[in-house]
Amino acid sequence: MDTPVILKTYYKGKVKEYFAMPEGELHTDLGVIKLEELRTKSFGDRITSHLGIEFVIQKPRAPDLFAHAKRSGAPMMPKDIGVIISNTGLCSSDYVLDAGTGSGILAIYLGGIAKKVISYEIRDEFIGIAQQNMDLAGLSNVELRHGDIVAEIQKLDERFDVITLDTGDAPAVIPHIPRVIYSGGFLAVYSPFFEQTKEIRDALGKTDFTEVRTIETLEREISFTERGTRPATARVGHTGFITIARY
Ligand SMILES: C[S@@+](CC[C@H](N)C(=O)[O-])C[C@H]1O[C@@H](n2cnc3c(N)ncnc32)[C@H](O)[C@@H]1O
């Protein structure tokens, strides 16, 4: 194979995993792995480090990108991405507009499902990082564009089934969305603070959007130990609110 891979082993009761390309050497605390050997192997095969530790070779999926991709800033958490995907009913025929790209984590999940994703990022230096992440994800249907979504949305002549906004200036983008969203399409806006969320709701209130809902998703992992079973004491706290609206 000549694609990125996940190399995974269970060592002393813990999962150790690495994201690697099939070139050069990977130096780990469990030994050196000659990555060229991957070229003769398939997913599910094993590769052995010079210390004799076996790693299973797995195909990377979106959660692996969330864990290992390069980051330019805070990516959206999978729990929030799940809410966007389920509430918009994202599907394989959808054209999606996304902003801002950031590390591209949301765009990777969207691109894995939708027909086409166009994602805008205002900071030029972040586009390169996000593009590397798209290449690692093997996605050619995600087009990254450099620009300020507030200005760019006013010039767009494409239309979209789903629009996702993860920028502080989302309220300034909302008035322009009706021109570029299909009737029946969904908008999903992520906002970390109550104050921003209220501004988003106010902006939506001045448009023809219907079925507007704002939700917060709490994720609680369950811990299984010798002593007993209970919600894990360390947990993901508040991340953000998601406002979903239908046009
Ligand atoms: C929180 S990050 C987005 C994270 C992204 N959703 C992910 O999952 O990796 C917000 C991004 O929006 C970009 N941004 C802020 N204002 C913008 C604008 N007006 N147009 C385009 N991008 C913008 C920022 O530079 C930043 O990279």
The ligand as a Tripos MOL2 file, in Angstrom:
@<TRIPOS>MOLECULE
LIG
   27    29     1     0     0
SMALL
NO_CHARGES

@<TRIPOS>ATOM
      1 C1        -12.6060   27.1410   15.6860 C.3       1 LIG1
      2 S1        -11.7490   27.1770   14.1790 S.3       1 LIG1
      3 C2        -12.6160   26.0340   13.1680 C.3       1 LIG1
      4 C3        -12.2830   24.6090   13.4740 C.3       1 LIG1
      5 C4        -12.8030   23.6440   12.4430 C.3       1 LIG1
      6 N1        -14.2650   23.6340   12.3930 N.3       1 LIG1
      7 C5        -12.2630   22.2390   12.7110 C.2       1 LIG1
      8 O1        -13.0670   21.3430   13.0450 O.co2     1 LIG1
      9 O2        -11.0400   22.0360   12.6000 O.co2     1 LIG1
     10 C6        -12.2800   28.7060   13.4760 C.3       1 LIG1
     11 C7        -11.5420   29.0540   12.1950 C.3       1 LIG1
     12 O3        -12.2830   30.0470   11.5010 O.3       1 LIG1
     13 C8        -11.3860   30.9320   10.8830 C.3       1 LIG1
     14 N2        -12.1490   32.1690   10.6190 N.ar      1 LIG1
     15 C9        -12.4990   33.1310   11.5130 C.ar      1 LIG1
     16 N3        -13.2360   34.0860   10.8960 N.ar      1 LIG1
     17 C10       -13.3430   33.6990    9.5970 C.ar      1 LIG1
     18 C11       -13.9680   34.2780    8.4520 C.ar      1 LIG1
     19 N4        -14.6360   35.4230    8.5400 N.pl3     1 LIG1
     20 N5        -13.8870   33.6220    7.2660 N.ar      1 LIG1
     21 C12       -13.2090   32.4430    7.1680 C.ar      1 LIG1
     22 N6        -12.5800   31.8550    8.2150 N.ar      1 LIG1
     23 C13       -12.6490   32.4810    9.4090 C.ar      1 LIG1
     24 C14       -10.2670   31.0630   11.9060 C.3       1 LIG1
     25 O4         -9.0780   31.5370   11.3120 O.3       1 LIG1
     26 C15       -10.1510   29.6340   12.4300 C.3       1 LIG1
     27 O5         -9.2040   28.8960   11.7110 O.3       1 LIG1
@<TRIPOS>BOND
     1     1     2 1
     2     2     3 1
     3     2    10 1
     4     3     4 1
     5     4     5 1
     6     5     6 1
     7     5     7 1
     8     7     8 2
     9     7     9 1
    10    10    11 1
    11    11    12 1
    12    11    26 1
    13    12    13 1
    14    13    14 1
    15    13    24 1
    16    14    15 ar
    17    14    23 ar
    18    15    16 ar
    19    16    17 ar
    20    17    18 ar
    21    17    23 ar
    22    18    19 1
    23    18    20 ar
    24    20    21 ar
    25    21    22 ar
    26    22    23 ar
    27    24    25 1
    28    24    26 1
    29    26    27 1
@<TRIPOS>SUBSTRUCTURE
     1 LIG1         1 GROUP 0 **** ****
